[in-house]
Amino acid sequence: MAVLLKNISTLLTLQGAAAKAGRRVTEEDLSIQTNASVFLDKDRIVWVGPTKKLPKEYAKKKSVKEYDCKGRTVLPGFVEAHTHLIFEGDRAAEFEMRQRGVSYQEIAAKGGGILSTMKKTRAASLQQLVKSGQKRADQFVAQGVTTLEIKSGYSLNLKDEMKMLEAANKIQGPRTVTTFLGAHALPPEFKTYEDYLDFLATEVLPRVQKKKLAQRVDVFIEKGFFPTQASEVYLRHAQSLGFDVVVHADQLSLSGGSDVAVKLGALSGDHLLQISEKEIKSLANSEVTCVLLPASDLYMKTKYPAARELIDAGARVAVATDFNPGSSPTQDLNFVGLLARIEMKMTLPEVISAYTVGAAHALNLANEVGSIEVGKSADLISIEQDWQTLFYSVGARLEPLVFSRGKKLLGPSK
């Protein structure tokens, strides 16, 4: 079906940000047009420009669904690049423990944290996981998310990690990108991290690859979790099988995760709280996208990543919710973007780019999504608000018109 969005009061194409691959983005790189139109045919963007210059064959084409966007803003759909969407249960009691001074590592050492969620997720049926996951995915779409990354990592065995990935692949609506995060914590069936990584490499990854349940492999490199050298060997093996790799890096300590990400050409290094000037320079000179997760930092009561230093050095940055039941139990993009502006000193254009162009690079989808350009996927949103009010008011809701791959997921009929 063809769709015409016409008379768009303000169109943020982000073509400039895309041309700069999401680095050192300024307001000019939002590439704003006024009184514009966008024509979608099936799943592609086929025309972008001033409404008065809209070709007649598009304006008069039969079977076109028209939306008059006078007074509205149109921009690329948001790309949520780091979530743990599939799980069962919550960890509200552990949040209270952390409030009383118990550390995340102490809770994990006593069988809490990830292992607590593991027990409930293993016990859940595939249908339960799909139902709860779909409800959460719908909440992301309601905020303008058209591409959604989903990790496994809360089952930590062959059968139930596969179940999690199967559930992720059954989510309807947004484009989904699945990530195998079996290396999230050490399950009780194994005594050493090295033995568990060997099991994942030899037994689980080949099954994930054969069934095409994930495109990416992630690992939590951290003191008290997966050791750096063994994780690097594991990720190299994943690459040999054809997987893209990403890294949970340098969140609680400077454990070498960002160095591994750069060395292996990972799509992203995520968290990056503890990095120094050396790692910042290395990341800036690489193709690794720095995925920053400020809501997690707030919940964990840690410092925030050095976003300003990364951006000024030339690194590409994305922001995401890190939605999960323990360290970041929020799906609120507006909240995340506000934290990025206040605590990480990012400008509004930088945050908008980070949630579109930067996040698209983190998912290896920069040729498809993140900006509104002819030939790209028809992933965009239309909102009533001025773009300058984005990531500004906590609790504000966009109520957007949402298109993902040319299909309307949410919004009014006209």
Order of alpha helices (4+ residues) and beta strands (2+ residues): beta-alpha-beta-beta-alpha-beta-beta-beta-alpha-alpha-alpha-alpha-beta-alpha-beta-alpha-alpha-beta-alpha-beta-alpha-beta-alpha-beta-alpha-alpha-beta-alpha-alpha-alpha-beta-beta-beta
